[in-house]
Amino acid sequence: MALMAAGVVMAAGGAFLIFGRDVHAMTPAEEGLHPTQFPWEHTKWHKTYDHASLRRGFQVYREVCASCHSLSRIPYRTLVGNMMTVDEAKALAEENEYDTDPNDEGEIEKRPGKLSDYIPSPYKNDEAARAANNGALPPDLSLMVKARHGGVNYIFSLLTGYPEEPPAGATVPDGLNFNPYFPGTGIAMARVLFDGLVEYEDGTPATTSQMAKDVVEFLNWSAEPEADERKKMGWKVIAVTSVLLGLSIWVKKYKWAPIKSRKIVYNPPVVGTPVSKLKQMENQKAK
Ligand code: HEC
């Protein structure tokens, strides 16, 4: 009896665990608000990046984010053909100075940047970056789209999600800014995008959401520069393998046709045939 009762209690407990109330290790505020799923064109499997948007997004990165965030995995050469011409990229690289290799006396000199150089960081090191940002480290943005749960949706929501005022009852520690999408809601980065902050050369109105969209698409490119190529390769793979699939179906049918259409006939001996007759039939077969 006691065993049965224990069984019932355990079953009920199991059912509650599976179907009962959700249990969270963290509160929604600690986890951050889930970002909206936006209908990004460039993430669709048959679409590519909008390269005009990448160009605008890089402009936003350069004019706004680059004063705090590095983009250390991106060399100038990768911009060529994706968002600018060779000459534009060269001119951009030459705006910065890089160390030369040591000369015969072991001296390191400065030279203008080349296409093979990487985009420089705004700070000398992490300590300098923290010192300039109230102790918070602005992370490198090269792989940010892959590094955060929610990817493009999260970063877009983060950039556009600063309310005018923190909601009533929210406590915002000193030096932090309220943003519901940031885990913990207190983020060291203040709102950086405001309508009309940059001037797009193609005349696109630079609203907050337009700049956020462009810079996020650009950051998606920096994290997955191979995406366009990868999708094109996917199409080729589908084209080739579907021909191979058709061919293999045909070959299979061809090889199996004689086996599948074979007819096996067996005539059982008539019941009551005398043994002598059967022997005679067998002898005939053997011949
Ligand atoms: C004034 C300096 C500053 C500027 C300008 C700036 N940021 Fe930040 N950003 C920071 C700091 C500091 C942090 C670290 C925040 C923290 O950990 O609380 C941060 C964090 C981030 C994060 C990571 C959030 C996370 O989940 O950890 C992203 C993404 C980001 N910034 C994107 C951008 C983009 C895109 C721009 C340009 C449109 C930009 N930032 C401009 C200072 C800046």
Boltz pocket constraint, residues with backbone or C-beta under 6 A from the ligand:
constraints:
  - pocket:
      binder: B
      contacts: [[A, 60], [A, 61], [A, 64], [A, 65], [A, 66], [A, 67], [A, 68], [A, 69], [A, 133], [A, 136], [A, 137], [A, 138], [A, 139], [A, 144], [A, 148], [A, 155], [A, 158], [A, 159], [A, 182], [A, 186], [A, 187], [A, 188], [A, 189], [A, 190], [A, 192], [A, 193], [A, 215]]
      max_distance: 6.0
